[in-house]
Amino acid sequence: MTLRLGTIGTNWITKMFADAALLTGHYSLQAVYSRHQDSGATFANNFAGQQAVYTDLDAFLTSGLDVVYIASPNSLHYEQAKAVIEHDINVIVEKSIFSNSAEYEDIYQLLQAHPKVHLFEGARHIYTPNFKAIEEKVAQMPVIAGANFVYEKYSSRFDAYLAGKEPNILTREFSAGALTDLGVYPIYAALKLFGLPKEQVYFATRLKNGADGRGTAVLRYADFDVTAQFGKMSNSYAPSEILGRRDTLMVDNIGELGEVTYYDGSGNVETLTQPREVNPMLGEAETFAKIMRDPKLYQTDYEQMLLLSQQVNLVLTALRQSAGIVFPADWR
């Protein structure tokens, strides 16, 4: 069964996912939706085949698709995902999946009325071989004493902000900012490895428009804390660490996961780095296809993924509220 794929959004991450999907052999790119015909056609020209380009969402959703990948600005995810689900089509939403936990609850209730539809969040790093190696080693560590996760990268759009413009990725109007962009990576990693925290707080550095440019989040567990540092207005080359007692698991970058090394505290060093996939989104594309192609066999896996996505969204909402950051989407 080849999954007929449609895409919403024409940026670089949409192309990366479409490339990964085609590499799996489980998808065919059938349709592209864009608000503008020219940008949609330009995107479709990246691929062999005769992908139809739509500027009307309903026409796009009635074109015979099995799954839609959404990578529009965060604030548009809710309404677009809702429309996809109402057409009984599976949907993959790029992180951050929804603006707040209220939107997620609405979508979850909608899924109950469309039981054949699957909802996935595109958090690519947790599906990579290196993250799986981290999970396996963490499960073997006798004690977890804490963790420090760092993902701070100067945004290509920050110069535009400094010049007085309002890039989508740095505005509250589009449910954007450091937390909902780069902050998702360490928060996802923490919840996947350690579960839901007892408490969480976010110390944000606010931009003039009220969005967060960078910040530090603290997730408090029963016996340890996880500190997450992330931002879009600076570069950091600090590694991320998971601390045991004498032993330490070090990751070069919690978002990109290039190198993973374990120090046992007795002078022994174990390299856990796995071969890189040709496309960093290949793992998630494979996993999503597996579930959609054989939903009964992988029902438990799907339910765990959906629960993790909900929990991450809940924590992101609580973190943002603790910093006093309000999105317009919070009021609808």
DAPENOR-V362091 format. One line per field, one symbol per residue. phi: phi as a letter, one per 30 degrees, with the letter a starting at -180 (. if undefined). Layout:
phi: ???
//
This chain:
phi: .cddcbbcjbddddddddededddicbbdcabcbdbedddddddddbdjbddcbccdddddcciccabccbdeedceddddeddddchcdbccddddbdadddddddddddddbddcccbcdcdddcdedddddeddedcddbcclabcbabbdddcddddddjcbdedbbdechbkdddcddddddedddddbidddbabbcccddddjdcdalbcbcccdbacccccalbcacbcddcbcccddcbccbdadcchdbbbccdicjcbcdcecedddbdcddddddddedddbdddcededddddddddddddddddddddciccceddcc
//
